[in-house]
Amino acid sequence: MKRIAGAGLIALIGLTSPAWAAAPQKTPPSCAAIAFRPVAPGMTDGEQDAGLYKSRFGRIVLKATVKSGEAQEYYIEVDGKRPAVAATAPAGLGSCAQSKKLPAPSGASGACTGDGFKVVVEHAGKDRLVALYARKGKDWHFCRAGSA
């Protein structure tokens, strides 16, 4: 009995050793794609949350502008703010999107609507680039990109 208790104490001391406390911090993935569903038809007019993704690296909310019960436009907020929209999509987002089987960002489509959505996130050092894609049927369309 004493040996079992002693082994447990040694294991507990090993878990609190300086080596355990100095474990390296995890970094965000360099490229990720997060899928979202659209809002349900018949929602009340105004801004509606369509989906939420939350991790230790940040929070992404897909929002919809609803009018007459139908979504008119979708956009994202990262950590409570809309990303600064880039005039042209950053080059790094293209390779990240293609690795997730999405088309490279090109000319933004008009209104961002569809029956499914993906947010592509690329971390380049401290910079975080995001792109919103909408699916219509089987085809994915680039909506917009920016830095968060």
N, C-alpha and C positions, 0 to 999 in steps of 0.2 A: 504494500500500500504506500509506504514512504517513497519507494522508487517511482511510482506513477505520479505522485504529487510533485516530486523533485523534477521529473521530466517536464511536467506542465509548467512549472515555474521557470525552468530554463528556456522553454519555448516562448513564454510570455516576455521574458527579458530580451530574447532575440528579436521579437517583433518591435520592441521599442528602442532598439539600438540606433546609433547615429546613421548607420547605413540605410536603415528603413526611412528615417526622417529626411534623408537627402535624396529621395527618389526624384528622378527628373520630371519636370512638368510636361504634361502632354500638350502637343501643339495641334491646332486644327488641321483637318485634312486639306491637302493642297487643292483638291477638286471634289465637289460633291453636287448631287442633283437631288432635290427634294420634291416629291409629288404632292399635289393638292387636288381636291375635288372642287367643282363649282358650287355656288350657293344653290339652295333649293328654289324652284320656281314658287312664286307667290309670296316672297319675302316682303316685309314692309319697306317703303321707300326710304332712301338715305344711304349712309355708309354701313355696310354689313361685313362682319368678319367671315371669310370663307374657310380659313384654316390657320393653324398655328403650329410652328415648329420651334421647340425650345431646347437648347443644350447649354453646356457650360461656356460655349464660345459665342453665344448670342441668341437672339429671338427673332424669328421671321414670321410675319403675319401677312397672309394673302387677304386683301380686302376687295370688296365689290361696291360699285356705285349702282344702286338699284332704283329704277323708275318704273312705275306702273307694274310692279311685281316681277320685272325682268332685269337681269344684270346688264348694264350698259357698258361697263368698263371695269377691268380688274387691274390692280396695282399691288405693290408690296411695300411693307414697312420693315425696316431692319432696326432693331433696338429702339422702336418707337418713332423713327423718322423715315421719311421717304428718301431713298438714295438719290444723290445728285445724278441726274440723267446726263449721260455722255452723248455728244453729238455723233460720234462713231464708236462702235463697240471696241474695247481694248483687245489687242491681238491675243493675249493669253486666254481670254474667254472662248475663242474659237476652238482651240485645241481641247480645252476642257469640255465644251459642249459636244464636240465630235466623239470624245472618249465615252460620253454618256449616251451615244447614239441619237444625238439631236443635230439639226443643221447648224452650220456656223452662223453666228450673228451677222446679218446683213441689213438691208433696209427694213426699218421697223414697219410693222403692219399698222393699219389705222387703229380702230378700236380694238382693245385686247379683250376678246371674248372667246369662249370655247367650251368644250365638254370635259376638259382636263387641263391641268397646269403643272409646269415644272419650274422650279427656281434653281438655276445653276449658280454655285458659289465657288469662286476661286480665291484662295489666299496666296498672296505674293508678298511675303514678309509681313509687315503690319497692315498692308493694304488689303481690302476685301472688295472684290468685284462681284457683282450680281447681275444676272440676266433672267428675265421672265419669258417663258415660252407658253403658248396656248395650243392645245390640240383640238382640231376640228376633224372629226371622223378618225382617220388613221394618220393624218398629216400634222406635223408639228410646225408652228409658225413662231418666229422670233417677234416679241413685242417691244421690249426695251431693255437697256442695260445701263448700269451706273456704278458708282463707287459708294460704299457704305462706311 
